Amino acid sequence: MDNIKDNYYYLKKIINDITFIIESTKNYSLEEFDEDELVNSAVNFKFIQISENANKLTTDFILSNGDIPWHKIKGLRNKIVHDYDNVFFDVIYNTIKENLPDLLEQLKSIIK
């Protein structure tokens, strides 16, 4: 079987989605990000996917990588899904610019 769906499978999917978000928004100012509905939709979808894949990680894996903010990942997904009208673009933008690069490096170090 080519795609064994283990922790590393889901972790790689999370890494790919984070990389997509960072690359897709790297040249955007907050104002440009706020005005681009297509990019906003794609980014929000990727954040949802990240959380869905994080939910598939085993409890042991999550506990052994307790420095990763798993609860914040899930919390952002819940905010996007259940309270979409109150998701502020500046919060998403700041999360992308301030938190995702470090998270990406943390996750990549686990893969190594």
Biopython code that builds the backbone (N, CA, C, O; Angstrom):
import numpy as np
from Bio.PDB.StructureBuilder import StructureBuilder

atoms = [
    (1, "MET", "N", (0.847, -1.182, 0.000)),
    (1, "MET", "CA", (0.000, 0.000, 0.000)),
    (1, "MET", "C", (0.884, 1.233, 0.000)),
    (1, "MET", "O", (1.757, 1.375, 0.857)),
    (2, "ASP", "N", (0.665, 2.120, -0.949)),
    (2, "ASP", "CA", (1.522, 3.286, -1.108)),
    (2, "ASP", "C", (1.324, 4.335, -0.017)),
    (2, "ASP", "O", (2.299, 4.890, 0.490)),
    (3, "ASN", "N", (0.096, 4.606, 0.341)),
    (3, "ASN", "CA", (-0.199, 5.652, 1.321)),
    (3, "ASN", "C", (-0.681, 5.052, 2.627)),
    (3, "ASN", "O", (-1.881, 4.946, 2.877)),
    (4, "ILE", "N", (0.267, 4.666, 3.448)),
    (4, "ILE", "CA", (-0.088, 4.198, 4.780)),
    (4, "ILE", "C", (-0.492, 5.433, 5.569)),
    (4, "ILE", "O", (0.285, 6.377, 5.711)),
    (5, "LYS", "N", (-1.698, 5.414, 6.073)),
    (5, "LYS", "CA", (-2.231, 6.599, 6.749)),
    (5, "LYS", "C", (-1.868, 6.553, 8.230)),
    (5, "LYS", "O", (-2.687, 6.228, 9.089)),
    (6, "ASP", "N", (-0.611, 6.892, 8.491)),
    (6, "ASP", "CA", (-0.114, 6.953, 9.853)),
    (6, "ASP", "C", (0.143, 8.409, 10.222)),
    (6, "ASP", "O", (-0.187, 9.310, 9.451)),
    (7, "ASN", "N", (0.721, 8.643, 11.376)),
    (7, "ASN", "CA", (0.975, 10.016, 11.833)),
    (7, "ASN", "C", (1.785, 10.819, 10.822)),
    (7, "ASN", "O", (1.512, 11.998, 10.598)),
    (8, "TYR", "N", (2.771, 10.184, 10.218)),
    (8, "TYR", "CA", (3.617, 10.919, 9.274)),
    (8, "TYR", "C", (2.882, 11.256, 7.988)),
    (8, "TYR", "O", (3.159, 12.285, 7.373)),
    (9, "TYR", "N", (1.967, 10.425, 7.578)),
    (9, "TYR", "CA", (1.124, 10.722, 6.420)),
    (9, "TYR", "C", (0.334, 12.013, 6.679)),
    (9, "TYR", "O", (0.330, 12.923, 5.850)),
    (10, "TYR", "N", (-0.331, 12.082, 7.833)),
    (10, "TYR", "CA", (-1.130, 13.268, 8.165)),
    (10, "TYR", "C", (-0.253, 14.482, 8.415)),
    (10, "TYR", "O", (-0.620, 15.602, 8.063)),
    (11, "LEU", "N", (0.898, 14.263, 9.017)),
    (11, "LEU", "CA", (1.820, 15.366, 9.257)),
    (11, "LEU", "C", (2.312, 15.967, 7.934)),
    (11, "LEU", "O", (2.425, 17.187, 7.814)),
    (12, "LYS", "N", (2.597, 15.138, 6.969)),
    (12, "LYS", "CA", (3.024, 15.627, 5.650)),
    (12, "LYS", "C", (1.911, 16.434, 4.980)),
    (12, "LYS", "O", (2.177, 17.450, 4.339)),
    (13, "LYS", "N", (0.675, 15.983, 5.128)),
    (13, "LYS", "CA", (-0.450, 16.737, 4.567)),
    (13, "LYS", "C", (-0.567, 18.104, 5.243)),
    (13, "LYS", "O", (-0.830, 19.104, 4.576)),
    (14, "ILE", "N", (-0.373, 18.150, 6.549)),
    (14, "ILE", "CA", (-0.410, 19.420, 7.287)),
    (14, "ILE", "C", (0.703, 20.337, 6.795)),
    (14, "ILE", "O", (0.474, 21.521, 6.552)),
    (15, "ILE", "N", (1.892, 19.799, 6.650)),
    (15, "ILE", "CA", (3.041, 20.580, 6.167)),
    (15, "ILE", "C", (2.753, 21.127, 4.772)),
    (15, "ILE", "O", (3.040, 22.292, 4.496)),
    (16, "ASN", "N", (2.201, 20.319, 3.907)),
    (16, "ASN", "CA", (1.874, 20.781, 2.546)),
    (16, "ASN", "C", (0.844, 21.903, 2.571)),
    (16, "ASN", "O", (0.962, 22.866, 1.813)),
    (17, "ASP", "N", (-0.162, 21.793, 3.429)),
    (17, "ASP", "CA", (-1.188, 22.836, 3.508)),
    (17, "ASP", "C", (-0.622, 24.130, 4.084)),
    (17, "ASP", "O", (-0.961, 25.216, 3.615)),
    (18, "ILE", "N", (0.229, 24.024, 5.089)),
    (18, "ILE", "CA", (0.856, 25.226, 5.653)),
    (18, "ILE", "C", (1.739, 25.887, 4.604)),
    (18, "ILE", "O", (1.726, 27.109, 4.458)),
    (19, "THR", "N", (2.500, 25.088, 3.879)),
    (19, "THR", "CA", (3.362, 25.623, 2.824)),
    (19, "THR", "C", (2.522, 26.332, 1.767)),
    (19, "THR", "O", (2.892, 27.410, 1.302)),
    (20, "PHE", "N", (1.400, 25.738, 1.388)),
    (20, "PHE", "CA", (0.495, 26.375, 0.423)),
    (20, "PHE", "C", (0.034, 27.739, 0.930)),
    (20, "PHE", "O", (0.060, 28.721, 0.187)),
    (21, "ILE", "N", (-0.382, 27.800, 2.178)),
    (21, "ILE", "CA", (-0.868, 29.060, 2.747)),
    (21, "ILE", "C", (0.236, 30.117, 2.731)),
    (21, "ILE", "O", (0.010, 31.247, 2.297)),
    (22, "ILE", "N", (1.399, 29.759, 3.193)),
    (22, "ILE", "CA", (2.510, 30.716, 3.254)),
    (22, "ILE", "C", (2.886, 31.206, 1.854)),
    (22, "ILE", "O", (3.051, 32.405, 1.632)),
    (23, "GLU", "N", (3.017, 30.281, 0.928)),
    (23, "GLU", "CA", (3.394, 30.648, -0.440)),
    (23, "GLU", "C", (2.320, 31.478, -1.133)),
    (23, "GLU", "O", (2.638, 32.397, -1.887)),
    (24, "SER", "N", (1.063, 31.165, -0.886)),
    (24, "SER", "CA", (-0.038, 31.866, -1.549)),
    (24, "SER", "C", (-0.261, 33.274, -1.025)),
    (24, "SER", "O", (-0.907, 34.091, -1.682)),
    (25, "THR", "N", (0.265, 33.558, 0.143)),
    (25, "THR", "CA", (0.022, 34.869, 0.762)),
    (25, "THR", "C", (1.295, 35.678, 0.981)),
    (25, "THR", "O", (1.242, 36.762, 1.563)),
    (26, "LYS", "N", (2.418, 35.179, 0.533)),
    (26, "LYS", "CA", (3.693, 35.826, 0.879)),
    (26, "LYS", "C", (3.827, 37.246, 0.346)),
    (26, "LYS", "O", (4.538, 38.053, 0.946)),
    (27, "ASN", "N", (3.179, 37.569, -0.740)),
    (27, "ASN", "CA", (3.306, 38.913, -1.308)),
    (27, "ASN", "C", (2.113, 39.810, -1.001)),
    (27, "ASN", "O", (1.975, 40.886, -1.583)),
    (28, "TYR", "N", (1.262, 39.374, -0.097)),
    (28, "TYR", "CA", (0.051, 40.125, 0.225)),
    (28, "TYR", "C", (0.253, 41.019, 1.441)),
    (28, "TYR", "O", (0.816, 40.606, 2.455)),
    (29, "SER", "N", (-0.217, 42.241, 1.313)),
    (29, "SER", "CA", (-0.372, 43.090, 2.498)),
    (29, "SER", "C", (-1.683, 42.687, 3.160)),
    (29, "SER", "O", (-2.461, 41.928, 2.584)),
    (30, "LEU", "N", (-1.928, 43.182, 4.349)),
    (30, "LEU", "CA", (-3.194, 42.906, 5.023)),
    (30, "LEU", "C", (-4.362, 43.384, 4.175)),
    (30, "LEU", "O", (-5.366, 42.682, 4.051)),
    (31, "GLU", "N", (-4.245, 44.554, 3.599)),
    (31, "GLU", "CA", (-5.326, 45.110, 2.799)),
    (31, "GLU", "C", (-5.602, 44.252, 1.560)),
    (31, "GLU", "O", (-6.756, 43.984, 1.229)),
    (32, "GLU", "N", (-4.537, 43.826, 0.884)),
    (32, "GLU", "CA", (-4.702, 42.976, -0.299)),
    (32, "GLU", "C", (-5.324, 41.631, 0.078)),
    (32, "GLU", "O", (-6.190, 41.113, -0.627)),
    (33, "PHE", "N", (-4.870, 41.084, 1.191)),
    (33, "PHE", "CA", (-5.417, 39.823, 1.668)),
    (33, "PHE", "C", (-6.901, 39.966, 1.986)),
    (33, "PHE", "O", (-7.707, 39.103, 1.639)),
    (34, "ASP", "N", (-7.246, 41.049, 2.638)),
    (34, "ASP", "CA", (-8.630, 41.322, 3.027)),
    (34, "ASP", "C", (-9.545, 41.421, 1.802)),
    (34, "ASP", "O", (-10.709, 41.023, 1.860)),
    (35, "GLU", "N", (-9.023, 41.947, 0.706)),
    (35, "GLU", "CA", (-9.843, 42.180, -0.491)),
    (35, "GLU", "C", (-9.928, 40.994, -1.437)),
    (35, "GLU", "O", (-10.777, 40.981, -2.328)),
    (36, "ASP", "N", (-9.073, 40.002, -1.267)),
    (36, "ASP", "CA", (-9.028, 38.880, -2.208)),
    (36, "ASP", "C", (-9.858, 37.704, -1.684)),
    (36, "ASP", "O", (-9.369, 36.870, -0.921)),
    (37, "GLU", "N", (-11.098, 37.658, -2.101)),
    (37, "GLU", "CA", (-12.026, 36.639, -1.617)),
    (37, "GLU", "C", (-11.577, 35.225, -1.987)),
    (37, "GLU", "O", (-11.746, 34.293, -1.201)),
    (38, "LEU", "N", (-11.012, 35.067, -3.167)),
    (38, "LEU", "CA", (-10.568, 33.753, -3.609)),
    (38, "LEU", "C", (-9.442, 33.220, -2.713)),
    (38, "LEU", "O", (-9.479, 32.067, -2.281)),
    (39, "VAL", "N", (-8.461, 34.051, -2.443)),
    (39, "VAL", "CA", (-7.356, 33.636, -1.579)),
    (39, "VAL", "C", (-7.860, 33.383, -0.157)),
    (39, "VAL", "O", (-7.438, 32.423, 0.489)),
    (40, "ASN", "N", (-8.751, 34.229, 0.327)),
    (40, "ASN", "CA", (-9.314, 34.023, 1.661)),
    (40, "ASN", "C", (-10.027, 32.686, 1.759)),
    (40, "ASN", "O", (-9.862, 31.961, 2.741)),
    (41, "SER", "N", (-10.804, 32.363, 0.763)),
    (41, "SER", "CA", (-11.525, 31.092, 0.772)),
    (41, "SER", "C", (-10.562, 29.913, 0.752)),
    (41, "SER", "O", (-10.743, 28.943, 1.490)),
    (42, "ALA", "N", (-9.550, 29.996, -0.083)),
    (42, "ALA", "CA", (-8.561, 28.920, -0.167)),
    (42, "ALA", "C", (-7.810, 28.762, 1.148)),
    (42, "ALA", "O", (-7.604, 27.644, 1.619)),
    (43, "VAL", "N", (-7.405, 29.872, 1.738)),
    (43, "VAL", "CA", (-6.668, 29.833, 3.004)),
    (43, "VAL", "C", (-7.542, 29.249, 4.111)),
    (43, "VAL", "O", (-7.089, 28.399, 4.877)),
    (44, "ASN", "N", (-8.774, 29.696, 4.197)),
    (44, "ASN", "CA", (-9.663, 29.165, 5.229)),
    (44, "ASN", "C", (-9.892, 27.667, 5.035)),
    (44, "ASN", "O", (-9.919, 26.916, 6.009)),
    (45, "PHE", "N", (-10.056, 27.231, 3.797)),
    (45, "PHE", "CA", (-10.210, 25.803, 3.525)),
    (45, "PHE", "C", (-8.972, 25.038, 3.982)),
    (45, "PHE", "O", (-9.087, 23.979, 4.598)),
    (46, "LYS", "N", (-7.799, 25.566, 3.684)),
    (46, "LYS", "CA", (-6.552, 24.894, 4.089)),
    (46, "LYS", "C", (-6.429, 24.840, 5.601)),
    (46, "LYS", "O", (-5.961, 23.839, 6.143)),
    (47, "PHE", "N", (-6.843, 25.911, 6.303)),
    (47, "PHE", "CA", (-6.818, 25.870, 7.767)),
    (47, "PHE", "C", (-7.747, 24.769, 8.287)),
    (47, "PHE", "O", (-7.412, 24.074, 9.246)),
    (48, "ILE", "N", (-8.889, 24.616, 7.668)),
    (48, "ILE", "CA", (-9.814, 23.548, 8.061)),
    (48, "ILE", "C", (-9.170, 22.184, 7.818)),
    (48, "ILE", "O", (-9.248, 21.298, 8.668)),
    (49, "GLN", "N", (-8.539, 22.020, 6.664)),
    (49, "GLN", "CA", (-7.874, 20.758, 6.344)),
    (49, "GLN", "C", (-6.753, 20.445, 7.335)),
    (49, "GLN", "O", (-6.582, 19.296, 7.743)),
    (50, "ILE", "N", (-6.001, 21.459, 7.714)),
    (50, "ILE", "CA", (-4.919, 21.274, 8.679)),
    (50, "ILE", "C", (-5.484, 20.699, 9.974)),
    (50, "ILE", "O", (-4.945, 19.736, 10.520)),
    (51, "SER", "N", (-6.555, 21.283, 10.454)),
    (51, "SER", "CA", (-7.162, 20.807, 11.693)),
    (51, "SER", "C", (-7.737, 19.401, 11.538)),
    (51, "SER", "O", (-7.587, 18.565, 12.429)),
    (52, "GLU", "N", (-8.389, 19.142, 10.417)),
    (52, "GLU", "CA", (-8.952, 17.808, 10.196)),
    (52, "GLU", "C", (-7.855, 16.753, 10.203)),
    (52, "GLU", "O", (-8.035, 15.674, 10.767)),
    (53, "ASN", "N", (-6.727, 17.054, 9.585)),
    (53, "ASN", "CA", (-5.615, 16.103, 9.583)),
    (53, "ASN", "C", (-4.963, 16.001, 10.957)),
    (53, "ASN", "O", (-4.517, 14.923, 11.348)),
    (54, "ALA", "N", (-4.902, 17.101, 11.690)),
    (54, "ALA", "CA", (-4.374, 17.053, 13.056)),
    (54, "ALA", "C", (-5.246, 16.167, 13.937)),
    (54, "ALA", "O", (-4.740, 15.482, 14.825)),
    (55, "ASN", "N", (-6.546, 16.178, 13.696)),
    (55, "ASN", "CA", (-7.466, 15.331, 14.461)),
    (55, "ASN", "C", (-7.235, 13.848, 14.204)),
    (55, "ASN", "O", (-7.665, 13.015, 15.001)),
    (56, "LYS", "N", (-6.574, 13.507, 13.125)),
    (56, "LYS", "CA", (-6.327, 12.108, 12.782)),
    (56, "LYS", "C", (-5.012, 11.589, 13.377)),
    (56, "LYS", "O", (-4.718, 10.397, 13.294)),
    (57, "LEU", "N", (-4.232, 12.482, 13.972)),
    (57, "LEU", "CA", (-2.997, 12.066, 14.626)),
    (57, "LEU", "C", (-3.341, 11.316, 15.908)),
    (57, "LEU", "O", (-4.349, 11.599, 16.555)),
    (58, "THR", "N", (-2.502, 10.367, 16.261)),
    (58, "THR", "CA", (-2.768, 9.594, 17.470)),
    (58, "THR", "C", (-2.533, 10.454, 18.713)),
    (58, "THR", "O", (-1.773, 11.422, 18.688)),
    (59, "THR", "N", (-3.195, 10.078, 19.777)),
    (59, "THR", "CA", (-3.033, 10.780, 21.051)),
    (59, "THR", "C", (-1.583, 10.723, 21.511)),
    (59, "THR", "O", (-1.050, 11.718, 22.002)),
    (60, "ASP", "N", (-0.943, 9.575, 21.357)),
    (60, "ASP", "CA", (0.468, 9.446, 21.745)),
    (60, "ASP", "C", (1.350, 10.415, 20.967)),
    (60, "ASP", "O", (2.260, 11.024, 21.529)),
    (61, "PHE", "N", (1.080, 10.555, 19.687)),
    (61, "PHE", "CA", (1.856, 11.473, 18.848)),
    (61, "PHE", "C", (1.663, 12.910, 19.322)),
    (61, "PHE", "O", (2.631, 13.660, 19.450)),
    (62, "ILE", "N", (0.434, 13.285, 19.577)),
    (62, "ILE", "CA", (0.132, 14.645, 20.031)),
    (62, "ILE", "C", (0.795, 14.919, 21.378)),
    (62, "ILE", "O", (1.385, 15.980, 21.582)),
    (63, "LEU", "N", (0.696, 13.962, 22.291)),
    (63, "LEU", "CA", (1.307, 14.138, 23.617)),
    (63, "LEU", "C", (2.829, 14.197, 23.536)),
    (63, "LEU", "O", (3.463, 14.935, 24.290)),
    (64, "SER", "N", (3.412, 13.432, 22.637)),
    (64, "SER", "CA", (4.874, 13.449, 22.517)),
    (64, "SER", "C", (5.385, 14.692, 21.784)),
    (64, "SER", "O", (6.589, 14.945, 21.750)),
    (65, "ASN", "N", (4.472, 15.461, 21.204)),
    (65, "ASN", "CA", (4.824, 16.712, 20.534)),
    (65, "ASN", "C", (3.992, 17.842, 21.128)),
    (65, "ASN", "O", (3.331, 18.599, 20.417)),
    (66, "GLY", "N", (4.045, 17.926, 22.432)),
    (66, "GLY", "CA", (3.230, 18.874, 23.174)),
    (66, "GLY", "C", (3.580, 20.332, 22.966)),
    (66, "GLY", "O", (2.822, 21.213, 23.373)),
    (67, "ASP", "N", (4.722, 20.605, 22.334)),
    (67, "ASP", "CA", (5.095, 21.991, 22.064)),
    (67, "ASP", "C", (4.357, 22.556, 20.854)),
    (67, "ASP", "O", (4.416, 23.759, 20.598)),
    (68, "ILE", "N", (3.672, 21.708, 20.120)),
    (68, "ILE", "CA", (2.857, 22.159, 18.991)),
    (68, "ILE", "C", (1.499, 22.601, 19.551)),
    (68, "ILE", "O", (0.904, 21.880, 20.352)),
    (69, "PRO", "N", (1.006, 23.762, 19.144)),
    (69, "PRO", "CA", (-0.271, 24.266, 19.698)),
    (69, "PRO", "C", (-1.494, 23.602, 19.064)),
    (69, "PRO", "O", (-2.276, 24.260, 18.379)),
    (70, "TRP", "N", (-1.656, 22.299, 19.294)),
    (70, "TRP", "CA", (-2.744, 21.535, 18.679)),
    (70, "TRP", "C", (-4.105, 22.136, 18.998)),
    (70, "TRP", "O", (-4.980, 22.199, 18.134)),
    (71, "HIS", "N", (-4.283, 22.579, 20.240)),
    (71, "HIS", "CA", (-5.590, 23.141, 20.628)),
    (71, "HIS", "C", (-5.895, 24.434, 19.875)),
    (71, "HIS", "O", (-7.056, 24.706, 19.568)),
    (72, "LYS", "N", (-4.881, 25.227, 19.574)),
    (72, "LYS", "CA", (-5.102, 26.453, 18.797)),
    (72, "LYS", "C", (-5.425, 26.140, 17.340)),
    (72, "LYS", "O", (-6.217, 26.836, 16.704)),
    (73, "ILE", "N", (-4.805, 25.091, 16.824)),
    (73, "ILE", "CA", (-5.093, 24.666, 15.457)),
    (73, "ILE", "C", (-6.564, 24.261, 15.351)),
    (73, "ILE", "O", (-7.265, 24.656, 14.419)),
    (74, "LYS", "N", (-7.006, 23.485, 16.301)),
    (74, "LYS", "CA", (-8.399, 23.042, 16.302)),
    (74, "LYS", "C", (-9.344, 24.207, 16.584)),
    (74, "LYS", "O", (-10.438, 24.276, 16.024)),
    (75, "GLY", "N", (-8.923, 25.107, 17.441)),
    (75, "GLY", "CA", (-9.754, 26.263, 17.772)),
    (75, "GLY", "C", (-9.980, 27.179, 16.580)),
    (75, "GLY", "O", (-11.083, 27.687, 16.380)),
    (76, "LEU", "N", (-8.932, 27.389, 15.784)),
    (76, "LEU", "CA", (-9.084, 28.226, 14.599)),
    (76, "LEU", "C", (-10.038, 27.576, 13.602)),
    (76, "LEU", "O", (-10.864, 28.259, 12.996)),
    (77, "ARG", "N", (-9.930, 26.284, 13.432)),
    (77, "ARG", "CA", (-10.851, 25.561, 12.547)),
    (77, "ARG", "C", (-12.289, 25.744, 13.010)),
    (77, "ARG", "O", (-13.178, 26.017, 12.203)),
    (78, "ASN", "N", (-12.511, 25.593, 14.302)),
    (78, "ASN", "CA", (-13.870, 25.728, 14.836)),
    (78, "ASN", "C", (-14.405, 27.141, 14.634)),
    (78, "ASN", "O", (-15.585, 27.327, 14.339)),
    (79, "LYS", "N", (-13.546, 28.121, 14.792)),
    (79, "LYS", "CA", (-13.951, 29.516, 14.577)),
    (79, "LYS", "C", (-14.348, 29.728, 13.112)),
    (79, "LYS", "O", (-15.373, 30.346, 12.825)),
    (80, "ILE", "N", (-13.537, 29.215, 12.194)),
    (80, "ILE", "CA", (-13.824, 29.377, 10.765)),
    (80, "ILE", "C", (-15.126, 28.666, 10.395)),
    (80, "ILE", "O", (-15.955, 29.227, 9.678)),
    (81, "VAL", "N", (-15.307, 27.454, 10.871)),
    (81, "VAL", "CA", (-16.456, 26.649, 10.476)),
    (81, "VAL", "C", (-17.751, 27.112, 11.136)),
    (81, "VAL", "O", (-18.788, 27.204, 10.479)),
    (82, "HIS", "N", (-17.691, 27.402, 12.428)),
    (82, "HIS", "CA", (-18.913, 27.651, 13.180)),
    (82, "HIS", "C", (-19.259, 29.123, 13.369)),
    (82, "HIS", "O", (-20.384, 29.463, 13.736)),
    (83, "ASP", "N", (-18.286, 29.991, 13.115)),
    (83, "ASP", "CA", (-18.533, 31.422, 13.352)),
    (83, "ASP", "C", (-17.926, 32.234, 12.217)),
    (83, "ASP", "O", (-17.293, 33.266, 12.440)),
    (84, "TYR", "N", (-18.133, 31.746, 10.989)),
    (84, "TYR", "CA", (-17.451, 32.297, 9.817)),
    (84, "TYR", "C", (-17.646, 33.800, 9.664)),
    (84, "TYR", "O", (-16.707, 34.506, 9.296)),
    (85, "ASP", "N", (-18.832, 34.294, 9.936)),
    (85, "ASP", "CA", (-19.094, 35.725, 9.761)),
    (85, "ASP", "C", (-18.289, 36.596, 10.718)),
    (85, "ASP", "O", (-18.153, 37.800, 10.500)),
    (86, "ASN", "N", (-17.759, 35.996, 11.768)),
    (86, "ASN", "CA", (-16.992, 36.757, 12.745)),
    (86, "ASN", "C", (-15.499, 36.447, 12.700)),
    (86, "ASN", "O", (-14.773, 36.762, 13.644)),
    (87, "VAL", "N", (-15.038, 35.839, 11.621)),
    (87, "VAL", "CA", (-13.609, 35.599, 11.441)),
    (87, "VAL", "C", (-13.000, 36.870, 10.864)),
    (87, "VAL", "O", (-13.361, 37.307, 9.772)),
    (88, "PHE", "N", (-12.091, 37.441, 11.597)),
    (88, "PHE", "CA", (-11.469, 38.694, 11.170)),
    (88, "PHE", "C", (-10.224, 38.404, 10.344)),
    (88, "PHE", "O", (-9.355, 37.628, 10.741)),
    (89, "PHE", "N", (-10.165, 39.052, 9.179)),
    (89, "PHE", "CA", (-9.059, 38.803, 8.260)),
    (89, "PHE", "C", (-7.709, 39.149, 8.877)),
    (89, "PHE", "O", (-6.705, 38.514, 8.556)),
    (90, "ASP", "N", (-7.672, 40.147, 9.758)),
    (90, "ASP", "CA", (-6.386, 40.493, 10.369)),
    (90, "ASP", "C", (-5.892, 39.386, 11.289)),
    (90, "ASP", "O", (-4.685, 39.172, 11.398)),
    (91, "VAL", "N", (-6.801, 38.678, 11.952)),
    (91, "VAL", "CA", (-6.400, 37.560, 12.813)),
    (91, "VAL", "C", (-5.821, 36.434, 11.961)),
    (91, "VAL", "O", (-4.776, 35.877, 12.296)),
    (92, "ILE", "N", (-6.490, 36.101, 10.869)),
    (92, "ILE", "CA", (-5.992, 35.067, 9.955)),
    (92, "ILE", "C", (-4.654, 35.501, 9.362)),
    (92, "ILE", "O", (-3.705, 34.717, 9.321)),
    (93, "TYR", "N", (-4.580, 36.737, 8.909)),
    (93, "TYR", "CA", (-3.357, 37.267, 8.294)),
    (93, "TYR", "C", (-2.200, 37.217, 9.296)),
    (93, "TYR", "O", (-1.109, 36.755, 8.961)),
    (94, "ASN", "N", (-2.431, 37.684, 10.503)),
    (94, "ASN", "CA", (-1.372, 37.686, 11.520)),
    (94, "ASN", "C", (-0.958, 36.265, 11.894)),
    (94, "ASN", "O", (0.218, 36.010, 12.157)),
    (95, "THR", "N", (-1.900, 35.359, 11.919)),
    (95, "THR", "CA", (-1.572, 33.957, 12.179)),
    (95, "THR", "C", (-0.649, 33.428, 11.087)),
    (95, "THR", "O", (0.329, 32.734, 11.366)),
    (96, "ILE", "N", (-0.966, 33.759, 9.862)),
    (96, "ILE", "CA", (-0.134, 33.315, 8.732)),
    (96, "ILE", "C", (1.273, 33.892, 8.849)),
    (96, "ILE", "O", (2.259, 33.164, 8.736)),
    (97, "LYS", "N", (1.362, 35.175, 9.070)),
    (97, "LYS", "CA", (2.668, 35.848, 9.056)),
    (97, "LYS", "C", (3.488, 35.592, 10.312)),
    (97, "LYS", "O", (4.711, 35.478, 10.235)),
    (98, "GLU", "N", (2.833, 35.501, 11.470)),
    (98, "GLU", "CA", (3.558, 35.418, 12.744)),
    (98, "GLU", "C", (3.710, 33.997, 13.280)),
    (98, "GLU", "O", (4.687, 33.704, 13.969)),
    (99, "ASN", "N", (2.774, 33.121, 12.980)),
    (99, "ASN", "CA", (2.798, 31.801, 13.602)),
    (99, "ASN", "C", (3.121, 30.649, 12.655)),
    (99, "ASN", "O", (3.812, 29.705, 13.037)),
    (100, "LEU", "N", (2.627, 30.723, 11.435)),
    (100, "LEU", "CA", (2.800, 29.581, 10.537)),
    (100, "LEU", "C", (4.245, 29.267, 10.176)),
    (100, "LEU", "O", (4.591, 28.087, 10.108)),
    (101, "PRO", "N", (5.115, 30.255, 9.939)),
    (101, "PRO", "CA", (6.500, 29.878, 9.609)),
    (101, "PRO", "C", (7.179, 29.072, 10.716)),
    (101, "PRO", "O", (7.875, 28.098, 10.429)),
    (102, "ASP", "N", (6.987, 29.463, 11.964)),
    (102, "ASP", "CA", (7.576, 28.709, 13.075)),
    (102, "ASP", "C", (6.947, 27.330, 13.205)),
    (102, "ASP", "O", (7.646, 26.341, 13.429)),
    (103, "LEU", "N", (5.627, 27.266, 13.065)),
    (103, "LEU", "CA", (4.939, 25.980, 13.132)),
    (103, "LEU", "C", (5.435, 25.055, 12.028)),
    (103, "LEU", "O", (5.663, 23.869, 12.267)),
    (104, "LEU", "N", (5.600, 25.584, 10.835)),
    (104, "LEU", "CA", (6.092, 24.800, 9.723)),
    (104, "LEU", "C", (7.458, 24.201, 10.047)),
    (104, "LEU", "O", (7.695, 23.020, 9.793)),
    (105, "GLU", "N", (8.343, 24.999, 10.599)),
    (105, "GLU", "CA", (9.680, 24.497, 10.951)),
    (105, "GLU", "C", (9.616, 23.445, 12.046)),
    (105, "GLU", "O", (10.351, 22.459, 11.998)),
    (106, "GLN", "N", (8.755, 23.637, 13.024)),
    (106, "GLN", "CA", (8.583, 22.634, 14.081)),
    (106, "GLN", "C", (8.121, 21.306, 13.484)),
    (106, "GLN", "O", (8.652, 20.249, 13.823)),
    (107, "LEU", "N", (7.145, 21.366, 12.605)),
    (107, "LEU", "CA", (6.608, 20.140, 12.013)),
    (107, "LEU", "C", (7.632, 19.465, 11.104)),
    (107, "LEU", "O", (7.737, 18.239, 11.083)),
    (108, "LYS", "N", (8.377, 20.260, 10.361)),
    (108, "LYS", "CA", (9.423, 19.690, 9.498)),
    (108, "LYS", "C", (10.489, 18.996, 10.323)),
    (108, "LYS", "O", (11.025, 17.970, 9.905)),
    (109, "SER", "N", (10.803, 19.540, 11.489)),
    (109, "SER", "CA", (11.824, 18.910, 12.338)),
    (109, "SER", "C", (11.349, 17.563, 12.877)),
    (109, "SER", "O", (12.169, 16.685, 13.148)),
    (110, "ILE", "N", (10.051, 17.390, 13.035)),
    (110, "ILE", "CA", (9.513, 16.096, 13.474)),
    (110, "ILE", "C", (9.677, 15.061, 12.368)),
    (110, "ILE", "O", (9.987, 13.902, 12.643)),
    (111, "ILE", "N", (9.470, 15.471, 11.123)),
    (111, "ILE", "CA", (9.591, 14.556, 9.984)),
    (111, "ILE", "C", (11.012, 14.042, 9.834)),
    (111, "ILE", "O", (11.228, 12.890, 9.459)),
    (112, "LYS", "N", (11.985, 14.905, 10.130)),
    (112, "LYS", "CA", (13.395, 14.516, 9.949)),
    (112, "LYS", "C", (13.785, 13.439, 10.869)),
    (112, "LYS", "O", (14.933, 12.995, 10.849)),
]
sb = StructureBuilder()
sb.init_structure("model")
sb.init_model(0)
sb.init_chain("A")
sb.init_seg("    ")
for serial, (resi, resn, name, xyz) in enumerate(atoms, 1):
    if name == "N":
        sb.init_residue(resn, " ", resi, " ")
    sb.init_atom(name, np.array(xyz, "f"), 0.0, 1.0, " ", f" {name:<3s}", serial, name[0])
structure = sb.get_structure()
